[in-house]
Amino acid sequence: MSRGDGVLRHESVHDGFVAAQGQRQEIAEAIDRHIEEHFGTVDFVYHEVGSHLVGVHVYVIAPTEARPFRTLITSGMSELPMTVPAGVSPYAEVMLCLPADWPMGESYPSETAPDWPIAVLKQVARLPHEYRTWIGEWHSIPNGDPAETYAPDVPFCGVVITPMLRTTAEARVITAPDGTEINLLAVIPLHRDEIAVKIEQGTDALIEVLDRGRVTELLDPGRPSFAVVE
């Protein structure tokens, strides 16, 4: 994982399966209300049962006139606090968007639908708890070491965490009744050479790459890499 320039390698701090304890009711309800207010009606939820560390449920919000694409948001990453530096909220959830015609399976994992974006959200959501670390804006996470693509027919082999661009600033933080603040962060899949830009040239260089391609949290599964080859 890269937080800025270079790479940080982590080892799991857990020995085997650790059962999730479940979300506090008021936190789960705050996430539900926030989703309805800022993103739309929940179409369905991919629930987890018997989860490791935290139960990462993925909410699927149907396309609307204002947001003509599917929105996927986790609920459960914030079940536990992350290990964060001073001044950073220890709670987060993650999201991404899919084209409106993206096929969705009735359950996860699916044998009939391309569900690797769901796997990515779950992987990112569980990572800070597995390795006693944290994720925040502009952290990049390769898919393994060395990085591998998320599926045989997929060009992406890592992600970068960014602010959401296709919503209002108010949607970026979920506030529970007790004052707990949960950052809602976007997950953007990257090509291998885009990850290399982040690691070798830094965050500003990657931002230039994403701006060049007008890349946002709405996944374009066939987009080319926008890294410039010298």
Protein Blocks (a to p, Z undefined) as FASTA:
>chain_A
ZZbecjdddddfbecjdddebjafklmmmmmmmmmmmnopcfbdcddehiehiacddddd
dddfklgcdcdddehjlmpccdddehiafbdcddddddfklccdfbdcdfkbccklmmmm
mmmmmmmmmnopaddehiacdebjddddfbfkbcbfbdcddddfkbcfklmpccdfkopa
cdddddddddfklmmmmmmnojklmmmmmmmnopafbdcfkbccfbdcZZ
